[in-house]
Amino acid sequence: MEHGGDEIIPRAAVIGWPVAHSRSPKLHGFWLQQHGIIGRYDRIPVPPEELGDFLAALPKEPGFRGVNVTVPHKLAVLPYLAGIDPVARRIGAVNTIVVQPDGSLTGSNTDAFGFLENLAAGAPAGWTAAAAPAVVLGAGGGARAVLAALLDAGAPEIRLVNRSAGKAADLAAEFDPRRIRPVGWDDRADALGGAGLLVNTTSLGMAGQPPLDLALDDLPASALVNDIVYAPLETDLLARAAARGNPVVDGLGMLLHQGRPGFAAWFGVAPAVTPALRAAVLAE
């Protein structure tokens, strides 16, 4: 049991398997220090077979306010939660759990919020997702959060490009078959015409992964380009887009902004994303 004087210290953590790579402790640690909060944010490796026991014990831990959830637990936590917010239900994954005063656990997904806030912070003045079609590459977990966010933001059309056409068609049918149009991988370059936003949610272009092979010739110069990965911070896609004059937004801001609602719920302060925070999270 941890006490600050006679007071129980508020605690939160990130759980996953593995979890050593998570940058969340740097993020929340920076905010704790910035706001002078005596609290803790840890990494806790939780094997899949121990997830249920861990969550059952969580409300009994003095001071524990909740956890962030990373792979492979984002879907697996759902049956253990007393309440799940509508966005998390649509995305089908939870990344933030809050221990309620009565000891029950509620889950939310802040990735869609983080994605939109990151775009808003990095986009040129006046840019809006509702103004033109969006092109989204990939149909995995990241794409689900991006689709939910763009639909809520009023995107008139989303061209969903994926190597497996069937998976893209399934996602379109599930989320909004009227506004999401599946596009075959071979037609990815043609899908860029008239777009106001291009988002890469695939692992292509990540450190250690194959490059993203995508000709940008048909992409309007005003289109915003975003990669949701942040290792490397400037992917080849972002470098090529910037070189031809497109406004670009890297993926780190999505991680930083998605942390804001959880921190506010656990520690009682609404934190801000600043250049100093970016630098602290990127520091090795």
C-alpha positions as CSV (number, residue, x, y, z in Angstrom):
1,M,0.0,0.0,0.0
2,E,1.4,3.4,-1.0
3,H,0.8,6.5,1.0
4,G,1.8,10.1,0.6
5,G,2.0,11.0,4.3
6,D,-1.3,9.5,5.5
7,E,-2.9,9.9,2.0
8,I,-3.2,7.1,-0.5
9,I,-1.4,8.0,-3.7
10,P,-3.5,8.0,-6.9
11,R,-2.2,5.4,-9.3
12,A,-2.7,4.4,-12.9
13,A,-0.9,2.1,-15.3
14,V,-0.7,0.7,-18.8
15,I,-1.3,-3.0,-19.2
16,G,-0.3,-5.2,-22.1
17,W,1.7,-8.3,-23.1
18,P,4.4,-7.2,-23.7
19,V,4.3,-3.6,-22.4
20,A,7.9,-2.6,-22.1
21,H,7.7,-0.6,-25.4
22,S,4.8,1.7,-24.2
23,R,5.5,5.4,-24.1
24,S,2.5,6.0,-21.9
25,P,4.5,6.2,-18.6
26,K,6.6,9.1,-20.1
27,L,3.3,10.8,-21.2
28,H,1.5,10.6,-17.9
29,G,4.7,11.0,-15.9
30,F,5.3,14.4,-17.6
31,W,1.8,15.5,-16.7
32,L,2.0,14.4,-13.1
33,Q,5.2,16.4,-12.7
34,Q,3.9,19.4,-14.6
35,H,0.8,19.6,-12.4
36,G,2.6,18.9,-9.2
37,I,0.5,15.8,-8.6
38,I,1.8,13.2,-6.2
39,G,0.8,10.1,-8.1
40,R,2.2,7.2,-10.1
41,Y,1.8,5.7,-13.5
42,D,3.4,2.3,-14.2
43,R,3.8,-0.4,-16.8
44,I,2.3,-3.7,-15.8
45,P,2.8,-6.7,-18.0
46,V,-0.3,-8.9,-17.8
47,P,-0.3,-12.3,-19.5
48,P,-3.6,-13.0,-21.3
49,E,-4.5,-15.9,-19.0
50,E,-4.2,-13.5,-16.0
51,L,-6.3,-10.7,-17.4
52,G,-9.5,-11.5,-15.6
53,D,-7.9,-12.0,-12.2
54,F,-6.0,-8.7,-12.6
55,L,-9.1,-6.7,-13.5
56,A,-11.1,-8.3,-10.6
57,A,-8.3,-7.3,-8.1
58,L,-7.9,-3.7,-9.5
59,P,-10.7,-2.0,-7.5
60,K,-9.3,-3.5,-4.3
61,E,-5.9,-1.9,-4.8
62,P,-5.6,1.3,-2.7
63,G,-5.4,4.4,-4.8
64,F,-5.7,2.6,-8.2
65,R,-7.9,4.8,-10.5
66,G,-7.6,2.8,-13.7
67,V,-5.5,1.6,-16.6
68,N,-4.6,2.2,-20.2
69,V,-5.0,-1.0,-22.3
70,T,-2.7,-2.0,-25.1
71,V,-2.3,-5.1,-27.2
72,P,-3.4,-7.9,-26.9
73,H,-6.0,-6.9,-24.3
74,K,-8.1,-4.1,-26.0
75,L,-10.8,-6.6,-27.0
76,A,-10.3,-9.1,-24.3
77,V,-11.2,-6.6,-21.5
78,L,-14.7,-6.0,-22.7
79,P,-16.5,-8.9,-20.8
80,Y,-15.0,-7.6,-17.5
81,L,-16.4,-4.1,-17.7
82,A,-19.7,-2.9,-16.1
83,G,-20.0,-0.1,-18.7
84,I,-18.6,0.6,-22.1
85,D,-18.9,3.9,-23.9
86,P,-20.7,4.0,-27.4
87,V,-17.5,4.9,-29.3
88,A,-15.6,2.0,-27.8
89,R,-18.5,-0.3,-28.7
90,R,-18.4,0.8,-32.3
91,I,-14.6,0.5,-32.5
92,G,-14.8,-2.9,-30.7
93,A,-11.9,-2.1,-28.4
94,V,-11.2,-0.4,-25.1
95,N,-8.0,1.5,-24.4
96,T,-8.9,3.3,-21.1
97,I,-10.5,1.8,-18.0
98,V,-11.7,3.9,-15.0
99,V,-12.4,2.4,-11.5
100,Q,-15.7,4.0,-10.5
101,P,-16.4,5.0,-6.8
102,D,-18.5,1.9,-6.4
103,G,-15.6,-0.3,-7.5
104,S,-17.1,-1.1,-10.9
105,L,-14.9,-0.8,-14.1
106,T,-16.0,1.3,-17.1
107,G,-14.2,1.3,-20.4
108,S,-13.8,3.9,-23.2
109,N,-11.8,4.2,-26.4
110,T,-10.0,7.5,-26.8
111,D,-8.2,6.7,-30.0
112,A,-10.8,8.3,-32.2
113,F,-10.7,11.5,-30.0
114,G,-6.9,11.4,-30.1
115,F,-6.9,11.0,-33.9
116,L,-9.2,14.0,-34.5
117,E,-7.5,16.2,-31.9
118,N,-4.1,15.5,-33.6
119,L,-5.5,16.4,-37.0
120,A,-7.1,19.6,-35.6
121,A,-3.8,20.6,-34.0
122,G,-1.6,20.0,-37.1
123,A,-3.9,20.9,-40.0
124,P,-3.9,24.3,-41.7
125,A,-6.5,26.9,-40.5
126,G,-9.9,26.1,-41.9
127,W,-9.2,22.5,-42.7
128,T,-12.2,20.2,-41.9
129,A,-12.8,16.5,-42.4
130,A,-16.3,17.4,-43.7
131,A,-15.1,19.3,-46.7
132,A,-13.8,16.5,-49.0
133,P,-13.5,12.7,-49.3
134,A,-11.0,10.9,-47.1
135,V,-8.7,8.0,-48.1
136,V,-7.9,5.5,-45.4
137,L,-5.3,2.8,-46.0
138,G,-5.7,-0.4,-43.9
139,A,-8.6,-2.2,-42.2
140,G,-7.1,-3.2,-38.8
141,G,-7.7,-1.9,-35.3
142,G,-6.3,1.5,-36.0
143,A,-8.5,1.9,-39.1
144,R,-11.6,1.2,-36.9
145,A,-10.8,4.1,-34.7
146,V,-10.1,6.4,-37.7
147,L,-13.3,5.4,-39.4
148,A,-15.4,6.1,-36.3
149,A,-13.7,9.5,-35.9
150,L,-14.1,10.5,-39.5
151,L,-17.8,9.5,-39.7
152,D,-18.5,11.5,-36.5
153,A,-16.6,14.4,-38.0
154,G,-18.9,14.5,-41.0
155,A,-16.6,13.1,-43.8
156,P,-18.8,12.9,-46.9
157,E,-17.1,9.8,-48.3
158,I,-14.3,7.5,-47.0
159,R,-12.4,5.4,-49.6
160,L,-11.2,2.4,-47.6
161,V,-8.2,0.8,-49.3
162,N,-6.9,-2.5,-48.0
163,R,-4.8,-5.4,-49.3
164,S,-7.7,-7.8,-48.4
165,A,-10.7,-6.5,-50.3
166,G,-13.1,-8.6,-48.2
167,K,-12.0,-7.1,-44.9
168,A,-12.5,-3.6,-46.3
169,A,-16.0,-4.5,-47.5
170,D,-16.8,-6.0,-44.1
171,L,-15.7,-2.8,-42.3
172,A,-17.7,-0.6,-44.7
173,A,-20.8,-2.7,-44.2
174,E,-20.4,-2.6,-40.4
175,F,-19.7,1.1,-40.0
176,D,-21.6,2.9,-42.8
177,P,-22.0,1.3,-46.2
178,R,-23.4,4.6,-47.7
179,R,-20.3,6.7,-46.9
180,I,-17.5,4.1,-46.9
181,R,-16.4,2.8,-50.3
182,P,-14.1,-0.2,-50.3
183,V,-11.2,0.2,-52.8
184,G,-8.9,-2.6,-54.1
185,W,-5.2,-2.3,-53.3
186,D,-4.3,-2.1,-57.0
187,D,-6.5,1.0,-57.3
188,R,-5.0,2.8,-54.3
189,A,-3.3,5.6,-56.4
190,D,-6.5,6.3,-58.3
191,A,-8.5,6.7,-55.0
192,L,-6.5,9.8,-54.2
193,G,-8.2,12.1,-56.7
194,G,-10.2,14.9,-55.1
195,A,-9.4,13.8,-51.5
196,G,-9.0,16.2,-48.6
197,L,-7.3,13.7,-46.3
198,L,-5.0,10.7,-46.7
199,V,-4.5,8.5,-43.6
200,N,-2.1,5.5,-43.4
201,T,-3.2,3.0,-40.7
202,T,-1.1,0.1,-42.0
203,S,2.3,-1.0,-40.7
204,L,3.8,-0.3,-44.1
205,G,6.5,2.4,-43.7
206,M,7.0,1.6,-40.0
207,A,10.5,0.9,-38.7
208,G,11.4,-2.7,-39.7
209,Q,8.4,-3.0,-42.1
210,P,8.3,-2.8,-45.9
211,P,7.8,0.6,-47.4
212,L,4.4,1.9,-48.4
213,D,4.3,1.8,-52.2
214,L,1.8,4.6,-53.2
215,A,2.1,7.1,-56.0
216,L,0.9,10.5,-54.8
217,D,0.4,12.1,-58.3
218,D,-3.4,12.3,-58.1
219,L,-3.5,13.7,-54.5
220,P,-4.6,17.4,-54.4
221,A,-1.9,19.7,-53.0
222,S,-4.3,20.9,-50.3
223,A,-5.0,17.4,-48.9
224,L,-3.8,16.7,-45.4
225,V,-1.6,13.6,-45.0
226,N,-1.3,11.7,-41.8
227,D,0.5,8.5,-40.7
228,I,-0.8,7.1,-37.4
229,V,2.5,5.4,-36.7
230,Y,5.2,7.4,-35.0
231,A,8.3,5.1,-35.4
232,P,9.8,6.7,-37.4
233,L,8.3,10.1,-36.7
234,E,8.6,11.1,-40.3
235,T,7.7,8.2,-42.5
236,D,8.5,8.0,-46.1
237,L,4.9,8.8,-46.9
238,L,5.0,12.0,-44.8
239,A,8.4,13.0,-46.3
240,R,7.1,12.5,-49.9
241,A,3.9,14.4,-49.2
242,A,5.7,17.3,-47.6
243,A,8.1,17.5,-50.4
244,R,5.2,18.0,-52.9
245,G,3.7,20.7,-50.7
246,N,1.0,18.8,-48.8
247,P,0.3,19.7,-45.1
248,V,1.4,16.7,-43.0
249,V,0.7,15.5,-39.4
250,D,2.7,12.8,-37.8
251,G,1.3,10.0,-35.6
252,L,2.8,11.0,-32.2
253,G,0.0,13.5,-31.5
254,M,-2.6,10.8,-31.7
255,L,-0.9,9.0,-28.8
256,L,-0.5,12.2,-26.8
257,H,-4.1,13.5,-27.3
258,Q,-5.7,10.0,-26.6
259,G,-4.1,10.2,-23.1
260,R,-5.9,13.3,-22.1
261,P,-9.3,11.9,-21.1
262,G,-7.8,9.1,-19.0
263,F,-5.5,11.4,-17.1
264,A,-8.4,13.8,-16.4
265,A,-10.5,10.9,-15.1
266,W,-7.7,9.4,-12.9
267,F,-6.0,12.4,-11.6
268,G,-8.6,15.2,-11.7
269,V,-6.7,17.6,-14.0
270,A,-7.3,18.2,-17.7
271,P,-3.8,18.1,-19.3
272,A,-2.6,19.8,-22.5
273,V,-0.4,18.6,-25.3
274,T,2.6,20.9,-25.7
275,P,5.9,20.9,-27.6
276,A,7.6,20.2,-24.3
277,L,5.5,17.1,-23.8
278,R,6.4,15.9,-27.4
279,A,10.1,16.3,-26.6
280,A,9.8,14.5,-23.3
281,V,7.9,11.5,-24.8
282,L,10.4,11.2,-27.7
283,A,13.4,11.4,-25.5
284,E,15.1,8.0,-25.1
